[in-house]
Amino acid sequence: MQYMVVVEKGANSFGAYVPDLPGCIATAESRDEVLNLIREAIEFHIEGLREDGQPIPAPSSFSAIVDVKAA
């Protein structure tokens, strides 16, 4: 399964979250590190859902880059 991950750069760190898995987040000092951590977080999140007998949300989010003219 492949889930879309949103990565945001902050002043001193990077954050990541998965829109299709509410509450599945990670933070780290580098982009590579946050991507590794969010991968682990997704696996842990899904494992927890399975253990609790909850359904696993199907990936449904997508991304697009939109060009915008500066005002």
C-alpha positions as a Markdown table, in Angstrom:
| # | Residue | x | y | z |
|---|---|---|---|---|
| 1 | Met | 0.0 | 0.0 | 0.0 |
| 2 | Gln | 1.2 | 3.5 | -0.7 |
| 3 | Tyr | 0.0 | 6.5 | 1.3 |
| 4 | Met | 0.6 | 10.1 | 0.5 |
| 5 | Val | 2.8 | 11.8 | 3.0 |
| 6 | Val | 2.9 | 15.6 | 3.5 |
| 7 | Val | 6.2 | 16.9 | 4.6 |
| 8 | Glu | 6.5 | 20.5 | 5.9 |
| 9 | Lys | 9.7 | 22.4 | 6.7 |
| 10 | Gly | 9.6 | 24.4 | 9.9 |
| 11 | Ala | 12.2 | 26.9 | 11.2 |
| 12 | Asn | 14.3 | 24.2 | 12.9 |
| 13 | Ser | 12.8 | 20.8 | 11.9 |
| 14 | Phe | 10.6 | 18.9 | 9.5 |
| 15 | Gly | 7.2 | 17.5 | 10.1 |
| 16 | Ala | 5.3 | 14.8 | 8.3 |
| 17 | Tyr | 1.7 | 13.5 | 8.4 |
| 18 | Val | -0.5 | 11.2 | 6.5 |
| 19 | Pro | -3.9 | 12.6 | 5.5 |
| 20 | Asp | -5.5 | 9.2 | 5.2 |
| 21 | Leu | -4.3 | 8.1 | 8.7 |
| 22 | Pro | -5.4 | 10.8 | 11.2 |
| 23 | Gly | -2.9 | 11.1 | 14.0 |
| 24 | Cys | -0.1 | 9.5 | 12.1 |
| 25 | Ile | 2.7 | 12.1 | 12.4 |
| 26 | Ala | 6.5 | 12.4 | 12.7 |
| 27 | Thr | 9.0 | 15.2 | 13.3 |
| 28 | Ala | 12.8 | 15.2 | 12.8 |
| 29 | Glu | 15.7 | 17.5 | 12.2 |
| 30 | Ser | 16.2 | 16.5 | 8.5 |
| 31 | Arg | 13.9 | 15.6 | 5.6 |
| 32 | Asp | 15.5 | 12.1 | 5.2 |
| 33 | Glu | 15.0 | 11.4 | 8.9 |
| 34 | Val | 11.4 | 12.5 | 8.9 |
| 35 | Leu | 10.6 | 10.3 | 5.9 |
| 36 | Asn | 12.2 | 7.3 | 7.7 |
| 37 | Leu | 10.2 | 8.1 | 10.9 |
| 38 | Ile | 6.9 | 8.5 | 9.1 |
| 39 | Arg | 7.4 | 5.2 | 7.3 |
| 40 | Glu | 7.8 | 3.6 | 10.8 |
| 41 | Ala | 4.8 | 5.5 | 12.1 |
| 42 | Ile | 2.6 | 4.3 | 9.3 |
| 43 | Glu | 3.5 | 0.7 | 10.0 |
| 44 | Phe | 2.9 | 1.2 | 13.7 |
| 45 | His | -0.4 | 3.0 | 13.1 |
| 46 | Ile | -1.7 | 0.2 | 10.8 |
| 47 | Glu | -0.5 | -2.5 | 13.2 |
| 48 | Gly | -2.5 | -0.7 | 16.0 |
| 49 | Leu | -5.6 | -0.5 | 13.9 |
| 50 | Arg | -5.4 | -4.3 | 13.1 |
| 51 | Glu | -4.8 | -5.2 | 16.8 |
| 52 | Asp | -7.9 | -3.1 | 17.7 |
| 53 | Gly | -10.0 | -4.7 | 15.0 |
| 54 | Gln | -10.4 | -1.4 | 13.2 |
| 55 | Pro | -10.6 | -1.1 | 9.4 |
| 56 | Ile | -7.4 | 0.0 | 7.6 |
| 57 | Pro | -8.2 | 3.2 | 5.6 |
| 58 | Ala | -7.5 | 2.8 | 1.9 |
| 59 | Pro | -5.2 | 5.4 | 0.4 |
| 60 | Ser | -7.3 | 8.1 | -1.2 |
| 61 | Ser | -5.4 | 11.3 | -1.0 |
| 62 | Phe | -3.4 | 12.6 | -3.9 |
| 63 | Ser | -1.2 | 15.6 | -4.5 |
| 64 | Ala | -0.8 | 18.1 | -7.3 |
| 65 | Ile | 1.4 | 21.1 | -8.0 |
| 66 | Val | -0.5 | 24.1 | -9.2 |
| 67 | Asp | 1.1 | 27.1 | -10.9 |
| 68 | Val | -0.2 | 30.4 | -9.6 |
| 69 | Lys | 0.6 | 33.8 | -11.0 |
| 70 | Ala | 2.0 | 36.3 | -8.5 |
| 71 | Ala | -0.3 | 39.2 | -7.8 |
